[in-house]
Amino acid sequence: MISRLRGTVLEKGAEDATIDVAGVGYRVNFSGLALGKLPAEGHPVDVRIRTVVREDAFELFGFLSPGEEQVFQLLNEVSRVGPRLALTVMSGMETPELVAALSRGEVARLAKIHGVGKKTAERLVLELKDKVKNIHLEAVARGTAPAPVSGTQSDLVSALLNLGYKQPQAEKAAQLAGERLGAEASFQALFREALKALRSGG
């Protein structure tokens, strides 16, 4: 099975991209957010791949970070959620935000993602609320585009709680990270700074 592709972006469509590897073009499906972060046509790219084989299809699904791939796999384990719907879910929210929303059971927020709906959101929370705690949050943060700082503080605290830190520790580290990096900092930058603060004792 194909697990990684390193080549050149040949074409970019609305839901997929064709990657040229040594003269062979591979059509790879991406979430809307991941597709937006791919390099422009003609530029080199290195993506992680999950191959899905069915009786009527052989499809490739691409990811820009290990965390994205982990979330995709978990979403696929949910009843009545296939790879296409998994990408739809991932298109509606940056990966760290999605992990935080699932871990906090935010059904209403998940239901607002286009194509998801309340019943699917409830099923996602029911089946994944505990499982997402095993995701390596540092891997999720890497390779993710900046998320708006508005509402990021609570996501940051949630991410640190998922790594096993206590509430007071997580809140203090999140506050320190915000003070050090400022209001315009991205989620992943704040996350790294918070971890640094925790590991150095503040």
PyMOL commands that set and color helices and strands:
alter all, ss='L'
color gray80, all
select helices_A, chain A and resi 32-37+66-77+83-91+95-103+107-111+118-128+131-134+137-141+152-162+167-181+187-199
alter helices_A, ss='H'
color red, helices_A
select strands_A, chain A and resi 4-12+16-21+24-29+44-54+57-63
alter strands_A, ss='S'
color yellow, strands_A
deselect
rebuild
show_as cartoon
